[in-house]
Amino acid sequence: MDEEYDVIVLGTGLKECILSGLLSVDGLKVLHMDRNDYYGGESTSLNLTQLWKRFKGNDKPPEQLGSSREYNVDMIPKFMMANGGLVRVLIHTDVTKYLNFKAVDGGFVYNKEKIYKVPATDVEALKSPLMGLFEKRRARKFFIYVQEYEDDDPKSHEGLNLNKVTAREIISKYGLEDDTIDFIGHALALHIDDSYLDQPAMDFVKRMRLYAESLARFEGGSPYIYPLYGLGELPQAFARLSAVYGGTYMLNKPECKVEFDSDGKVVGVTSEGETAKCKKVVCDPSYLPDKVKQVGKVARAICIMSHPIPDTNNSHSCQVILPQKQLGRKSDMYLFCCSYAHNVAPKGQYIAFVSTEAETDNPEVELKPGIDLLGPVDQIFFDTYDRFIPTNNHEADNCFISTSFDATTHFESTVTDVLQMYSKITGKALDLSVDLSAASAASE
């Protein structure tokens, strides 16, 4: 332990593992420690016995649920956009060679009290029962504009400068109805609130294009992919990667106390009486509780079922987004479903999550609109966790703290945090121009 490192990473949550991998690949000397005796931190993956122990306080799940070790229940389940930032990071670090992905069957949205497939292209817009005939035509025109938009081709801009025009202005040009705007903004562009409407439209259009391009990638029913055996494979894959580049991993290290000099700059980390020196520390909020503040809380239900979510075309894996306006809430609700098709449960079993940013102290009542869409549930566990953001000045103390995971069931906001942290730590942007074909995903 008494060595000096460029960076010490504390916690083996997904964000910390990705950063550890990226920094190792950059040639930095990295020590990665976790107080737990397992990988993953908050984003760990549990078998059935561990799930029971955590939420029921005993390790005797009912036998009819099948073999405990066939369950890989991700505590922070999120799908990956096929052409999105996380997949690009995985390819950049070559971690894809340790993982097998499979396409996700469906992407859906809740609108007017029903579940619909998210239409992402002009062709799908014309077929979608989400809209009436005239609205379909308007939506089709808008989708064609988005699909044909090219930064360097002024003809495709239709006289609009997307760095100046707001999303609201571009949408009103096409005369789209509120319900259409709702599903495009929240289930396709994956914005978590409506503030995007008054921002420059470029980000909104790019997000729509990412969804459509990812959807086309594997010709599945959704733009998402997910690793076989779940996300629990990811932290371990990054641990292997780090080891290849000379990084050191240590699990089960109690305390992990961050040490500072008289100017408040980090100088090392002490565990079990030994101090490892370092220039920078990267960690999740639990390792530096006095440098973060609580900004919210996530409420969720974890459900074990023996059928797919109704009205999702019998999808073995899918996401359903319930936009906040459809529920009269301030935040969206998310349904995540995965099954034996991704090796996360025994044959015939499905794992579903319902999650949202908590607006009350009663998750059972608050999550009811989502739970009601699941149909019969064999087992249900309710859980809440606090969300923290860093409050420190990283330039003053050289501590780089990740934000807690939000309620979304996709990785887009997580990747944004990782890339911003990488830039702060290294002083440079990560080059994500990679050959996307390096991450292939099996369909059924």
C-alpha positions, 0 to 999 in steps of 0.5 A: 500500500505504501506506494504513490499513485496518480489516482486512487479510485474509491468504490467499484460502482459503475461510474468509478469502474469506467473512470478507473479503466479510462485513466488506466488506458491513459497510462496513469497509475491507478489504485482502486479500493472498495470497502465492500467485499463485492464489486459494484457498490450501489450498482451491484447485482444480487442473486435471489438469496442476496436479494432476500437478505437485503430486503426481507432480512432472511435468506430463505426465498420461496422454492417456486422462484427457482435457483438463486444463482440463476438470478442476476438482479441489477440494483441500478438497472439501465439499458444502453443506447446501441450507438450511445456514449457508454457503448462508445466508452466500452469500445474505446477501452476495449472492454467489449471483449469481456462482455456479450450483449443482446438487443432489448426487445422493445421501447414503449411510452405511456400515453393517455392511459395506454402503452404504445411502442415509441415511433422513432422514424417517419415510417413508424410515425405513419403506422403509430396508433399514438396519433390521429391521421393529421398528427401522423402527417405532421409528425412524419414531416418533423421526423424526416427533417430530423433524419435529414438534418446535417450540420454541414449541409445548410439546405437541410436546415430549412433556414433554422439555426439549431444553436439559436432556435429553441426546441419549442420553436422548432416543434411549433413550426411543425404544429405538433400536439402536446401529447406528441411533444410529450412522447418525443421529448421524454421517450425518444429524446430522453429528456427528464423534464421539459426545460429542454423546450427553452434550450437550443434545439441542437441537443434535442435533435441530436438525441432524436437522431441517436435514438433512431440510429441506435434503433436501426443498428440491430433492427430490433424493437428498441434502440437499447442493448444489455449485457447477458447476465446483466450489468454486474459483468461490467465492473468486473470487466473494467477490473480486468482491463485495469489489471491489464494496464497495471492498475491494482484492485483491492476489495474489502478495505475497511474505512478508506479514509481520505487524507488532506494536507494543510491546504485541504488538498488530497495527499492519500488514502488510509486503510488498516493503518497503511496510507497510499499516497496519491495526487487525485481521488475519484469516488462515489458520494459515500466516501466523502460525505462532507463534500456532497449534499442530498438533492433528492431521493429515488423510489423504486419497486423491484418485482419478480414476475412469471410473464412479460409486461402486458401490452409490450408485444410479449417483450422479454426485455423492454423499457416503458417511460411514463412522462410526468404530464401523463401522471400529473407528476413533476418527474417521469416514471420508468418501467424496466423489464428483463428476463431469462432471455438475458440470463438474469433469471431462471427460465420463465421468470421476469424481473421488473423495476418501477422507478421515479424521483420520489415526490412523497415518503410513500413509495407504495402509493407513488409507484402504483401507476407503474406497478398497475401496468405490470399485471400479476406480480409474484414478489415485490420489494420497495426501496428508496435511496438518497441522491447526492451531488458533489459540493466541493471545488475539485480544483482546490482539493483534487477530489472528483466525486460522482453524482448518485444514480438517478431514476432513469432506466437508460444510461444517458445521464450516467455517461454525461456525468462520467465524461464530465468527470473525465474531463475535469480529472485529465483536463481533456475531452475523451475522444469517442469516435470509435468503430461502433461495429466492435460492440455487436449484440445478438438478437433473439 
